[in-house]
Amino acid sequence: MDEQAASEFRRGSVRAAGLQFHYLEAGSGPLALCLHGFPDSPWTYRHLLPRLARAGYRAVAPFMRGYAPTGVPADGDFSSRALANDPNALHRALGGAGDAVLIAHDWGAFAAYGALAAEPARWRRAVIGSVPHFRVFGAIASRYPQLKRSFYFWLFQMDIAERWVAANDLAFLEQLWRDWSPGHEPAAEMAHVKACLRDPAHLHAALGYYRDFFAPQRFGTPAWADEHAAVLGRPVPQPTLYLHGNDDGCIALDAAAAEAMLGQLGPGSEVDRIDGVGHFFWVERPDAINDRVLRFLQTH
């Protein structure tokens, strides 16, 4: 843990989309909303938040729906529509304006694609990492390199998944970190991830994202495709920086898929495949990654 960075954070909560979202916050100015993924927490942005604050942003990193201490939705809604609504609801609740920027990773990325397309006037620019746009992901999901990586999608459909994932103090999640970011020691991150997901209700919620999106009875059917494409399949109109580690053990993004990403992002967008980092690049090479992010956000 970077104690100096952590000391710069404020903690708060706000009501949005029917949930009490808790968050870490630093700085003041235009909103920079930072969305984490699985299995992760807002602390993945612990190096970025102070940089955003020094650059003149109000950097806010919420605990995503279902991740403690944010609440678990009473209706169990982890649909694409609910996820895509959360960033815009948080923008409203936090008093954001049209100069806000959206930064997102993993499941936060899917939420961001939907939010940016649904209400583009809320967001000036975006930075998205590690999970490509729905249209691009759909093209690679059935390829063998990705099918190997995606075993846990299907594991999480089983009723026994919670027991297996929770065993030995969530050791399964730590192994995912090691597989997805080879060579990175995740002890600091895992302390926060476990705090978010150790409670059975919150672990069940985190698996709920997968149980909705990859439900075996519906996944890949025309009805499934239409439902998710309506929310996640529209092009992102804003200038967007997409980042992907070449050592990512979770999502296999080759050069052709990276090129296809540009077709789903607004004018002025950029796609970088980064050598020497995996899925959780925010904590693997924070200085270099954050320099890249700030350069892009400061472009007008």
Number of C-alpha atoms within 10 A of each C-alpha: 12 9 8 9 15 16 10 15 19 12 12 12 17 15 14 18 18 11 17 17 25 23 22 22 25 27 22 16 16 18 25 30 26 30 26 24 24 18 22 24 26 25 25 24 23 24 20 23 30 23 21 23 22 13 16 16 21 22 32 31 27 27 26 28 25 26 30 23 19 21 19 23 15 8 6 13 17 22 18 20 17 15 25 24 21 23 28 26 15 19 21 13 13 16 10 20 15 14 14 22 25 28 25 26 29 23 21 25 28 24 26 30 28 31 25 27 19 19 13 16 14 20 25 19 27 29 24 26 26 27 24 27 27 22 17 20 17 14 11 18 15 12 11 11 15 17 15 14 17 16 11 14 18 14 17 22 18 10 9 10 17 18 12 14 18 18 12 9 11 19 14 14 20 21 12 16 25 18 18 21 25 18 14 17 14 16 12 13 19 20 14 17 23 21 14 23 24 17 13 12 15 21 24 20 22 23 22 20 23 19 20 17 17 17 17 13 8 13 13 14 11 9 11 15 15 13 15 17 15 13 23 25 21 19 19 25 23 20 21 26 23 27 24 27 23 20 22 23 22 23 26 25 24 13 10 9 16 19 15 17 22 20 15 21 23 17 13 15 21 18 19 15 17 15 11 15 22 28 27 28 25 21 23 19 15 17 14 11 17 19 12 14 21 15 9 19 19 9 9 8
